[in-house]
Amino acid sequence: MKRLALFVVALLLFVVIAFQGVSFVQERSQRQKLIAEQEIIEKPVVERPASRSSIATSTATSASDLRRDALNWDVPFTSQAPFGVWDELHGEACEEASVLMVIRYFAGKKFASVESADSALKHLVAANTALGFAVDDTAAEVITLLRSEDPSLSAVLLNNPSIDDLKSVLSKGSLVIVPAAGRQLHNPYYRQPGPLYHMLVLRGYTKDGYVLTNDPGTKNGEQYAYRWEVLLNAIHDWNGGDIENGQKVVVVVSK
C-alpha cells in the first residue's frame, strides 16, 4: 500500500513537471513569434522595382493600375549635417538637403563623399539666401529653389494628400518633398525633443503600412520607415511658426 502511494505521488510529480515543460515551450514559442513579428514591423521587407524607368514611363487607365504593392526608389541620401556637426547652418538645412537629394536622384548622381555632400548643401543654403528666403522655407519656396537649381524638373504642390494620392505619384516615378511638424514624427533618432519644423523626402512604401523616406534630420535617415498615419498627421507647411496649424501640402517632383 505504501509503495502504491509513493508510486502515485511520483506519477503526479511527473505529470506536473511535464505540463510545466510543455507550457514553457509554448510560452517561449509564442514569445519568439512576437519578437519576429516586431522585427518585421521595425525592419519592413522592401521590394525594389527592376529599374526607375520601368515605372516612370508606365501607362495605365487609373490610379489603382499605376499603384504598386511596394516600391523603393534608389534615392541618394545625405544628412543635413554630413559631418555630424549640428551648427546653426546645418541645423536649419533640412529643406536644402531634401532638395539636394531629389536633384541628385533625377540627375542619376550619387554623393561621391561626405565633403562633396557638405559642399553641395552649403551651395544650396547660399542659393536659398540669395532668393531672399528665410531659414525656414514654405513648400512653395522649396519649389522656387528647386527650379532655380534644375529648371528641367517639374514641381507642383499637392494639397491635402491622402495615402492613395502619395502612392499614386510615387508609382508614376515622382518623388515627394514633405514639410512637417517635426515633433509629430516621433523619430527617436532626432536630437530631442525634435525639430519644430522639418522637411524630408518620400522614396517609396511597403506592403505592410509603411512609407519609406530619406529623412535628413538624422544620420540614420536613409530609407527610414514611418507609419503612413504618422506621416500624414505630421504634414504641415511653414506658416510663420504656428506649425501645427500649417497647411497640409506636399511638393511632387518629376522629370
SVG drawing of the C-alpha trace seen along z (x, -y; Angstrom):
<svg xmlns="http://www.w3.org/2000/svg" viewBox="-9 -89 44 91">
<polyline fill="none" stroke="black" stroke-width="0.4" points="0.0,0.0 2.8,-2.3 4.6,-1.5 1.4,-2.3 1.1,-5.6 4.7,-6.5 4.1,-5.5 1.0,-7.7 2.9,-10.7 5.8,-10.1 3.4,-9.9 1.7,-13.1 5.0,-14.9 6.0,-13.6 2.7,-14.9 3.2,-18.3 6.8,-18.7 5.8,-17.5 2.9,-20.0 5.2,-22.9 7.7,-21.9 5.1,-22.0 3.8,-25.3 7.3,-26.7 8.0,-25.6 4.7,-27.0 5.4,-30.3 8.8,-30.6 7.5,-29.8 4.8,-32.5 7.4,-35.0 9.7,-34.2 6.8,-34.7 6.0,-38.1 9.7,-39.1 9.8,-38.0 6.7,-40.0 8.1,-43.1 11.3,-42.8 9.3,-42.6 7.4,-45.8 10.6,-47.6 12.5,-46.5 10.0,-46.0 10.9,-44.0 11.0,-46.2 10.6,-45.0 12.7,-47.1 11.5,-47.7 13.7,-46.5 14.5,-50.0 13.4,-53.6 12.3,-53.9 10.1,-50.8 7.7,-52.7 8.4,-56.3 7.3,-55.5 4.5,-53.1 1.0,-53.8 -2.4,-53.0 -6.0,-53.9 -6.5,-54.6 -4.5,-55.4 -5.2,-51.9 -3.5,-50.5 -0.4,-52.7 -0.1,-51.9 2.2,-49.0 2.2,-46.9 5.6,-48.1 8.4,-50.2 11.6,-51.9 13.3,-54.3 17.1,-54.4 17.4,-58.0 20.9,-59.0 21.0,-60.0 22.7,-62.7 22.0,-64.0 21.6,-67.8 24.7,-67.6 27.0,-65.3 29.9,-65.6 27.6,-65.3 28.1,-68.9 24.8,-70.4 25.7,-74.1 23.2,-76.9 23.7,-76.4 23.2,-72.6 20.6,-72.6 18.3,-74.6 19.3,-72.9 16.6,-70.2 14.9,-72.0 18.2,-72.2 19.1,-68.6 15.8,-67.4 16.1,-69.4 19.6,-68.2 18.7,-64.5 15.8,-65.0 18.0,-66.8 20.8,-64.2 18.3,-61.4 16.8,-62.7 20.3,-63.6 21.4,-60.0 24.2,-61.1 25.3,-59.8 27.2,-61.6 30.9,-61.0 31.9,-61.8 30.9,-63.5 32.9,-66.5 31.0,-66.8 27.7,-66.4 28.5,-69.2 29.8,-71.5 26.6,-71.0 24.5,-71.6 26.2,-74.9 25.8,-75.9 22.0,-75.4 21.9,-77.3 23.6,-80.2 21.2,-80.0 18.2,-80.0 19.5,-83.1 20.1,-84.8 16.5,-84.1 15.5,-86.2 14.1,-83.3 14.4,-82.8 16.0,-79.7 12.5,-78.0 11.1,-77.6 7.5,-77.0 6.6,-74.3 6.2,-77.0 9.6,-78.4 11.1,-75.0 9.7,-74.7 11.3,-78.0 14.7,-76.9 14.5,-73.5 13.6,-75.1 16.4,-77.7 18.9,-74.8 17.4,-72.5 14.9,-74.0 14.4,-70.6 12.4,-69.3 8.7,-69.7 7.5,-70.6 3.9,-71.2 2.0,-71.5 -0.4,-68.8 -2.9,-69.9 -4.4,-67.6 -2.8,-64.4 -4.2,-61.0 -2.2,-57.8 -3.6,-56.8 -2.6,-60.1 1.0,-59.7 1.3,-56.1 0.0,-57.0 2.5,-59.8 5.4,-57.6 4.3,-54.8 4.4,-57.1 8.1,-57.8 7.8,-61.1 9.4,-61.9 7.6,-63.8 9.1,-66.5 7.2,-66.8 7.1,-69.7 6.3,-68.6 5.7,-69.4 8.9,-67.5 8.0,-66.6 4.8,-64.8 7.0,-62.4 8.3,-61.0 11.6,-59.9 13.8,-58.6 17.0,-59.5 16.2,-63.2 18.0,-65.4 15.1,-65.5 12.5,-66.9 13.0,-67.1 12.6,-70.0 9.5,-72.2 9.6,-72.3 11.2,-69.7 11.4,-68.5 12.0,-65.1 11.7,-63.1 9.4,-60.2 11.0,-57.5 8.6,-54.5 6.4,-52.4 6.0,-48.8 3.1,-46.3 2.5,-46.4 1.6,-50.1 4.9,-52.0 6.1,-54.9 9.9,-54.9 11.7,-58.2 15.1,-59.8 15.0,-61.8 17.9,-64.3 17.2,-65.0 19.4,-62.1 22.4,-60.1 20.1,-57.1 17.5,-58.6 18.2,-56.6 15.1,-54.5 13.6,-55.5 10.2,-53.9 7.2,-55.7 3.7,-54.5 1.6,-56.2 -0.8,-57.6 2.1,-59.2 3.5,-60.8 0.1,-62.2 -0.7,-63.5 2.7,-65.4 2.3,-67.1 2.2,-70.9 3.6,-73.7 5.6,-76.6 3.3,-79.4 5.4,-81.8 5.9,-79.5 2.4,-78.1 3.5,-74.8 0.7,-72.5 -1.8,-74.7 0.1,-74.9 -1.5,-73.7 -1.5,-70.1 0.6,-70.3 3.5,-68.5 5.7,-69.0 5.6,-66.5 8.7,-66.4 9.1,-64.7 11.4,-64.8"/>
</svg>
